Amino acid sequence: MGGLQSGNGDESVVVPLWINGKEEFTSSTFDVTSPNTNETCWKSASATKEDALRAVKSAQAAFPSWSNTKPTVRRDILFKAADLLEAQAQENGGYMMTEIGADTGSAMHFIVPLAISMLRDIAARITSICGSMPVCQDTGTSAIVFKEPYGVTLGIVTWNGPYVFGIRSAATAIATGNTAILKASELTPRCYWAVGKAFHDAGLPAGVLNIISCKPEEAAGIANVMIEHPAVRHINFTGSTNTGRKVASVCAQNLKPCLMELGGKNSAIVLPDANLVKAIQQCIAGSFLNAGQICMSTDRIILHSEIAPAFLSGLKAALSSMPSDKPLPKVVSAASKARLDAVVAGAVSNGASILFGTLPGADASAQASSATFAPTIISEMKSDMPFWNEEAFGPVVGCMVVQSEDEAIAVANKSAYGLSASVFTQDLRRGLRIAKRLESGAVHINSMTVRDEPTLPFGGVKSSGWGRFNAAEGMEAFLTTKTVTWDG
């Protein structure tokens, strides 16, 4: 398959599946539409349920051998895959820019390098996996606790950060001795194909990693048939909370452990002693990076009344001073744009005001691309407004003014979600005190809500999911525990 840097794509390309170490083309395909043009950029092979079951059987057959490979063998393959991804970074970033309309900064300076860094971190941890030898209560009795792979793992992954999601799901699984299947998003099949190619070229044995894509209308059935297969022992899901509920329900019915990384409605709290210049910069970045299409994006800015006028004025001035020739963000599809138009219009009809941006349809230039959406700040939000409580997943953020620190914490916690949060204050003790009170998987003091590093455990609470990716906690999530005792 030829490489692309960005742009319209090539309709003659068909993205294959990866099953049992081989690229596979199917009789059925689906179109992949680029938001840059609202036209087909290429096609993808569409897996059937039979293809999915072949992927499971391939992973099942590969597991006995792979689970017994030496840690250094696994480590070296992952390091080589990272080197290959790095060598192909420009090409791989181009796939992401084409498939979801990502800007150069988001693709080339955030998602792609973060995925490579994650892969190297995971590889470096492989040789440190070990069990323990607790002391038993009875004299003459000894015990050893083993950490073992589950077997075949299934990763169901979404589109907005494909290289990161593909690496942390697949690489963590195979690093810990499991074999893996990735059910890729139909919006980014070529990005996930590129992940599979890097592992294949690095020498990963056939069947250890399988990657399939399918038509969106067939996705639920194909995911379910894999979850229900007896050989699949562990599932991890990254995506929306609504879809996560469905996946978790099937896992529960089949008594399968699952790791859930779901949506967020993330708050940034700005206190009276905050450095407003930094807070403004970080809130802009957190709201609009990757067109706001990150589960950690800043959806809500909670402002103490003492600094609210200065912050809002500075926020508007900072956005207004951006170069007029800078391209507007593109969201993933025309349908996503229409949804965001309705979100903004609904907030205004409920009494909110647009601090920066325009009402949907008011700016003809914003219609140049069907997926273009101008950064939008909504002020005068109220806690009962739908926008304040529902994940936007686009370059739109709402602002609310509160009277106290306690009120700010209560407003932030009055959410079904709990993925990421920010607190802006120059008093570290105050920031830490607030961080402990916030119901969130992560809290970042004096930086934006978007923060994902290989050494930091990542995941949420409440409707943002459970379990953790990254670091030692992420490795642990893909291992099961076996206790062995002996007398004598």
N, C-alpha and C positions, 0 to 999 in steps of 0.2 A: 504493500500500500504506500502510495506517495505521500509526502508530508506537505502540510499547509502551514503558513505563518498566521493568517487570519483571513477574513473576507468572506466570499460567497460560497466557497467549497467547490465540490466536483460531484455532480449527480451520477457520474459513471462509477463512483466508488461504492462498494457494498462492504460494510463493516462485518467481519465474521465473528462467530462465537469462538470461545476457547474451551474445548472438551478433550480430556485425556491427552493434553499436550499438543493438540493440533487445532489449527484454524478450521472452522467448519462453516460452510455456507448452506443455507436451507432453501427449500422451494418457496417459502414465504418470506417477504421482506416488508419493512415499513419505512416511510419517509421520515427523515430527521430535518426539521425546519429550523433555519437560523433566524433569530430575531433581528439580525442585521438587515435582512432583505425580506423577511416573511415568506421566503421560498425554500424549497428543498436544497440542502447543502450536500447531502449524500443519503444513502439508504443503509439500513442495517438488516442483517439476518434476524429473523424472528423465530425464537425457540418455541417448540411445542412442549406439551407435558412429557412426551416421550423423550425429547432432548434433555429436559430437566432431569428426568430419572436416569438417563445415561450419565449425566454429569455427577449425580449422586453415587451411582455405582462405580464410576471412575475414581471418585474421591475415596470411596469405601475400599476399593482394591488397593489404592496407594497407601492407605493409612498404616498397615502393619510395618512396612518397610520404612516409611518416613518417620514414624514415631520412634524408631530405633536408631535413627541417624545420630551421629555424635553432634553435640552442640556446636562445635567449631565448624562442622560441615554446613549446618544451617546458617550460621553466622556469615560464613564466607559468601554463600549464595546471595544473602540479603544485601551484603555490602556491594557485591558486584551489580545487583539490580539497581541499587541507589546510584552507582556510577553511571550506569546506562541511562537512567532517567535524567540525570544531570546533563549527560552528553546530548540528549534529545529534548532538553528543556524548551528551546525555542519552538520546535515543532509541536511538542505536546501542549505548550501554552496556546499555540495557534488553534489547535482543536477546540480548546475550551472557549477561546474568543469567538470562534465560529458557531459552536453549538449553543452557547447560552448568551452570546453578546457581551461577554465580560470585557472590561477595559484592560489595557496592557498592564497597568499597575496591579490590579487584582489578580490577574492570571500569572504574570511573570515575576512579580515581586512579593506575592503573598502565597497563593495556593500552591503553585508548583514548587517553590523552594521549601515551603513548610512540609510538604509531603516527603521530599527528599531527606530533610532533616529528621522527620519522624522515623523514616525507614532506617536510617543509620543509628538512631537512638535505640530502636527496637532490636536491631542486630547486635548492638553492644551489650544488651541486657541478657542475651540468650545464655551465656556461660555462667550467669549468676543465679539461674533458677535452681533452687534446691529445697529439700524438705527440712525436717527437723527430727531431733531425738529427745522427746520429753521424758522426764523422770516419772516412772510409774510408782504407785503407792505401795505395791506389794514387793517385798524383798525377793530378788531373783527373777523378777519380771522386767522385761525391757520392751521398748516400743520405738518404732520408726514411723514417721509420717512422710509419705511420698506425695509429690506434686506431679500429676499426670495429665496428659491431654485428654479432652473429651472424646475425640474421634473426628467425625465429619462435622464441620461447622458451616452454617449458612449465614452469609452477610447480605442483607437487603439494604441497598445504598441509594442515596438520592443524588440530585444533579448539581447542586449549587457549589459544591467544593469537591469535584469528583476525584481528584488525585489524593487529597487528604483522606477522604472517606474510604477510597479503595485501599490505600496503604494501611490505614490503622485497622481495618477489618481483616484484610487478607494477610498482611505481614504479621500481625500479632498472632493470628491463628497458626500460621505455619511456623513461626518462630518458636512457639510453645509445643510443637510436635503434632498439631492437628493437621488435617487436610481441609481444604476450603472450597466453597462455591460462592461466587459473587453474583447476585441477581442485580444487574446494573439498571440504572435509570434509562428509560427509552429516550430521554432528552440528551443524554451524553454517552452514547454507546462507544464512540471512537476514543474518548478519554479513557474509558475503562478497558477497551481493547489495548491501548498503549500500556497500561499497567500490566496486563497479562503478557504482552510482548517483552517487557523488560525482565520479568521473572523467567519467561521461557528462554530468552537469550542468555540469561545469567546461569542457566543450567539446572533450573528447578525440574525435578523428575516429573514425568507425565502423570496427570491425575491429581497432583498435590494442590493445584489451583485451577479451577474451572470458572469461566465467566460467561454468563448468558444474558441476553437481552430479548425482549419480546414486545409485541404490540401492547399498548396500554390497556386495552380492554381485556387482555388475557393475563395480565400481570397477577391479579389476585389468585386465580386458579392455579397458575404455575407456582407461585410462592407457597400456596397451601399444600400442593402435592409434595413439595420438598420437605416442608415442615413435618408433614404427617409420615414421611418415610422413616422406618425404624432406624436406619443407619445415621440419620441426622440427629446429632446429640446436643447441639448448642446453636442458638440463633442470636445474631446481633442485628439491630435495626437502627437506621438513621433516617429520619424523615419527619413528617408532620405528626402532630399528636393524634389527629383523627385516624390516620392510617395505622399509627402505632397501636392504638386500641384494638384494631382488628387483628393485627399480627399477634399481639400479646394474648388475645382471646384464643386464637388457634394454638398458640404455644401452650396455654394453660390447659386446653382440652386434651392435648397430647403429652402433658407433663414434661415439657421441654424447657430448660432454663433459657432465659433470654436477657440480653442487655439492650436497654432502650435509650437512645439519645434522640429526644423529641424537640418540639418547638420551644420558643421563649417569648416572653413579653418583658423585655429587659429595661430596667430603670437606672438612670443616672441621677444621683442626688447631689445638688450643688448647695453647699452651706455658706453662711455669711463670711467665713474666713478663707474661702477658696481663692486660689489664684485664677481669676476669671479668664484671663487670656488663655491659659492652659486648658481650663475647663471647656471653653468655647471650642478650641481647636480639637480637643478629644471627643467632644459630643458630635461635632461635624463629621469627624472620621468614623466614629462608631455608628452613626446613622446612615452614612452614604457609601461606605466602602462596599464594593461589589454590588452597587445599586441597592444597598440595604437588604440584600438577599442572603443573609447569614443568620443562623439561628441565634447568634449572640448579639445581633445588631441592636443598637440603642433605639427602642421604640418610644420610651417615655423619659422626659426630663422633668424632674421634680425640683422646683426652685424655692429656696427660702425667700420669704417676702422682702427681706432686707436687701437682697441683691438682685431680685427678679427684674426690675426695670433695666438695670445696667447690663445684666446678662443678655436679656432679649434684644436690647439695642445693639450690643456688641455682636450677637449671633447674626442678626440681620445684616449688619455692616460687613461682617466677614464673608458672608455668602454673596452679598452684592458686589464685593470687590474682586470676585473671581473673574478671570479673563472671559470676555464675552464669546470668544471663539472656542472655548473649551467644550468638547462634545458633551451633550446631556447623557445621563445614564440610560442604559437599555435594560429593561427587565426581560425575563426569559421568553415571554410570548405576548401576543396581542390579547389573549385571554387574561393574562396577569395584569396587563395595563388597564383593561376594562374593569377588572375587580378593584384595582387601586383607585381608579376614577370614582367608582361608587363609594369607596371608603371615605375619600376626601369630601365628596359631595354630601354624604350622610353626616359627617362630623359638622360641617357648616350648617346644614339644615337643623342640627340639634343644638345650635347656639355657639359653636366654636368659631374662631376666626383664623384666616390664613395670614400668618406673619410673613412668610416668604413662600413664593410660588404663585400659581394661578389656579383658579377654578377649572375643573376639567372642561376642555374644549375652548377655553378663553384665549389661549395662545396658539395661533396657527403654526408657529415655528416648531412647537412641541409635537406637532403631528407629522413631522418630516419622516419619521419612522413609526410604524404601527406599534413598536415596542418601546419607544422613547418615553421616559417619564421624568419630568423636571423635579429636582429636589424640593421637598415641601415641608414647611414647618407650620404646625397647627397650634395656636395658642388658645387660652381660655377654655382648656379642657375641664370636663367634670367627670367624676368617678363613675357615673352611670352611663356614660356614652359608650356605645359599642366599640368605637375605635380604641378607647382607652383600655379595653379589656381583651381585645382580640388581636392576634398576631397579624401585623401588616405585611411583612415580608416584601418590602419595597422601600424606595427612598423617601419615606414619610415618617415624621416623628412628631409626637404631641408634647405640649408643655403644660404643667400645672403648677400653680403657686400655693405654697403651704405656709403656715405660721410658725412652725416649730420643728425641731429635730424629731420629736416623737411622732408628730403628724406625718413627716416625710417617711419614716420607717413604716408606719401603719399603712400609708398609701402604697408603698412599694410592696409590702407583704400581702395586700389585698388583691391578690392575683392568683389565678389557677396555676400559673407557671412559676418556675424557680430555677432558671439556668444560669444567668450571669447578671451582675449588677456593678455599678460604679458609685464611689463616694468621693466627692471633691472637698478636701479640707487640708489645711496646713498643719493641723494638729494630729499627729499620727495616733496618739492614744485615743482621741475621739473617733478617728476613722476605724481603728480596730474594734472599739466598743460597738460602733454601729454595724460593722461587718458581722460580728457575732450574733447580732439581733436580726439580720436579714435572712429570709428564707430563700437561699440561693445556693446553687452548687459552687459558684465562684463569686468573689467580690474583689474588685480592683480599685485600690485607693489611688486617686489622682491619675488614672488612665482609663481609656475607653472600655466599654463592655466587651468589645471584640478582642479577645486574647486567647491564643491557643499555642502552647509550647510543648515540645515532646516530653519535657521533664515535669510538667504540671498535670495532675489528674484532671480529667475533663468529663463532666456529666452534670445532670440536674437533679432536682427534687420536685415533688408534686407532679403536675402534668408535663413537666419537662423530662420525665423519665427516671431511670435508676441504673445503677452500675456505672463504671468508669472506663474510659479509654485513657491511653497514655501512661507513661511512667510505670512504676512497679505495680500500682493498682490495676492498670490496664492489662499487664501480663497475667496477673492473678485471676482476672475475670475469665480468661480462656483456659484455666487449669482447674482440675477437680482434685479433691484431697482423698487419699487412701491411708488408713491407719492399719499398721501391722504390729502385733505384739507377739512375744514369745517368752516362755518360761525355761529356765535352765541356766 
